[in-house]
Amino acid sequence: MGDPVRYFKALADENRIEIIKLLKTGNVCACDLLESLQVTQPTLSHHMKILVDSGLVVPKKDGKWVRYTLAPCACENLIHELEKIF
């Protein structure tokens, strides 16, 4: 099971919450995230590092870009942690 504090810290930013919402649709390219969020590439990289390090998001190299997807087990663990709190 993942670290719930790490999950919550990763979600403690509105841009990262928006990224999670965008990833609900499946595998998303960083280029599409950049366009949707209207942030700079370094800013997106910062947010993605936090989400990947938390275990909520999984990266996959695709040429010069990276595609991201939600980590199903981590998302289930996060939901379980929320249920324990509430």
C-alpha positions as CSV (number, residue, x, y, z in Angstrom):
1,M,0.0,0.0,0.0
2,G,1.2,3.5,-0.8
3,D,1.9,6.3,1.5
4,P,-1.3,8.3,1.9
5,V,0.5,11.5,3.0
6,R,2.5,11.4,-0.3
7,Y,-0.8,11.0,-2.2
8,F,-2.4,13.9,-0.4
9,K,0.6,16.1,-0.9
10,A,0.6,15.3,-4.6
11,L,-3.0,16.3,-4.9
12,A,-2.5,19.6,-2.9
13,D,-2.3,21.7,-6.0
14,E,-5.1,22.6,-8.4
15,N,-2.9,22.0,-11.5
16,R,-2.1,18.4,-10.3
17,I,-5.8,17.8,-9.6
18,E,-6.6,19.0,-13.2
19,I,-3.9,16.6,-14.5
20,I,-5.5,13.7,-12.7
21,K,-8.8,14.6,-14.2
22,L,-7.3,14.7,-17.7
23,L,-5.6,11.3,-17.1
24,K,-9.0,9.7,-16.3
25,T,-9.5,9.4,-20.0
26,G,-6.5,7.1,-20.3
27,N,-3.0,7.5,-21.7
28,V,-2.2,11.2,-22.3
29,C,0.8,12.7,-24.0
30,A,2.7,15.5,-22.1
31,C,2.2,17.7,-25.2
32,D,-1.6,17.4,-24.7
33,L,-1.3,18.2,-21.0
34,L,0.7,21.3,-21.9
35,E,-2.0,22.5,-24.3
36,S,-4.8,21.8,-21.9
37,L,-3.2,23.3,-18.8
38,Q,-1.5,26.3,-20.5
39,V,1.6,26.0,-18.4
40,T,5.2,26.0,-19.4
41,Q,7.1,22.7,-20.0
42,P,9.3,23.1,-16.9
43,T,6.1,23.7,-14.8
44,L,4.5,20.6,-16.2
45,S,7.6,18.6,-15.6
46,H,7.6,19.7,-12.0
47,H,4.0,18.7,-11.5
48,M,4.5,15.4,-13.3
49,K,7.6,14.5,-11.2
50,I,5.5,15.0,-8.0
51,L,2.6,12.9,-9.3
52,V,5.0,10.1,-10.6
53,D,7.0,10.1,-7.3
54,S,3.8,9.8,-5.4
55,G,2.9,6.6,-7.4
56,L,-0.4,8.0,-8.6
57,V,0.9,8.4,-12.2
58,V,3.0,6.2,-14.5
59,P,5.2,7.6,-17.3
60,K,6.0,5.9,-20.5
61,K,8.5,7.3,-23.0
62,D,7.1,7.7,-26.5
63,G,9.8,9.2,-28.8
64,K,10.6,12.7,-27.6
65,W,7.5,12.9,-25.5
66,V,6.2,11.1,-22.4
67,R,2.8,9.6,-22.2
68,Y,1.2,9.4,-18.7
69,T,-1.5,7.2,-17.2
70,L,-3.0,6.8,-13.8
71,A,-1.7,3.9,-11.7
72,P,-4.8,1.8,-10.9
73,C,-3.4,0.3,-7.7
74,A,-2.3,3.6,-6.4
75,C,-5.7,5.2,-7.2
76,E,-7.5,2.3,-5.4
77,N,-5.2,2.7,-2.4
78,L,-6.0,6.5,-2.3
79,I,-9.7,5.8,-2.3
80,H,-9.2,3.2,0.4
81,E,-7.3,5.7,2.5
82,L,-10.0,8.3,2.0
83,E,-12.6,5.8,3.1
84,K,-10.7,5.1,6.3
85,I,-10.7,8.8,7.1
86,F,-14.3,9.5,6.3
